């Protein structure tokens, strides 16, 4: 009898596996149908929301009056340029219960990550996940992850284009404007300086010639009025003539940016119709020009990579045949290799910029919605900068290293690109200022 059971064991295992696979397929089909209907699949209610008691099995979300203000505070701090690590510290100092412990306290649900000994120990990962979660915009995103198989329980991230997106399924906690500012801050990768500070321009300033981000230069012995920004490429390859400083002092940039923001505010509020027509006409050609420039830059980089691969092959053959020495081969291959790495690193960023430009269109109305919230900007804060500015491009001075030589600064506003008052309006503005000074 024992021998018979052993002989049948492989067949029993096979039938059990078929049954498990079939059950898994049925469960997946049910979840897929729910996901396609826009129903929430997760059993855990996101922090900031609570379950609607009248929703039945559908699990509709309502705003939690206790935790929603914390979510708003997290997004507001990020919009001001504060990173996830520092946000977590602020929440811990204010003794705000972390999500897992809050859920345990309110619902009695104890998860694998619930740490009852440290109820206020927020992590930067928790903050970062919240800042990237579109649930707070009022949207439901289904099928963001999947399990490899019924045997392999590893979680696999699903590409964004394959996820199921349903907008406005519940009341949002965060408005679109705040979300966009936070996206800009997150993309800028704001980080602390060695002195533990975060500069308000971090991630916004670019070199006009090489396109690299600017580096903030300061020190304990340097006076604040001498703090400045220089091209990151120039700083990294100092003395190698990769680029030039493109230096600009922070106090000078503050003055320029503040003046340009207030000019745009004044004109948009007092000449709304003319402003709308002017921006719509100008920005479409501007975006087209920038898109063509980035596309050409990408094509040039891809072509150069192909050339470098061919050069590597030829260089190797010349070395094997004795046409060049081992030392020459080593020097040339190092240079070519470094160039290839830089080009390969730049391509994803260029592709991202091109994708953004293709998807971005002039939206004067969004800019006007921002304008209505401000009469005059008195101080530049990280939040104000990211509300109005998408990027700042710094050109080299006409006379390099000269502090008095003219320098061009291009300021790109969100939704409308660069903005300069039409000549007749600009003249009227100057006349008004002169009259005010005389009076």
Secondary structure, DSSP 8 states (H G I E B T S, - for coil): -HHHHHHHHHHHHHHHHHHHHHHHHHHHHHHHHHHHTT----SS--TTEEE-TTSGGG--EEE-TTTHHHHHHHHHHHHTT--HHHHHHHHHHTT---HHHHHHHHH----TT--TT-TT---HHHHHHHHT-GGGGT-EEE-SEEES-SS---EEE--GGGSEEE-SSS--SS-HHHHHHHHHHHHTT----TTS---TTTTTEEETTT--BEEEE--TTS-GGG-EEEEHHHHHTTTTTS-----EEHHHHHHHHHHHHHHHHHHHHHSHHHHHHHHHHHHHHHHHHHHHHHHHHHHHHHHHHHHHHHHHHHHHHHHHTTSS-HHHHHHHHHHHHHHHHHHHHHHHHHHHHHHHHHH----HHHHHHHHTT-S---S--HHHHHHHEEEEEE---SSTT-SSS---EEEEETTTEE----HHHHHHHHHHHHHHHH-
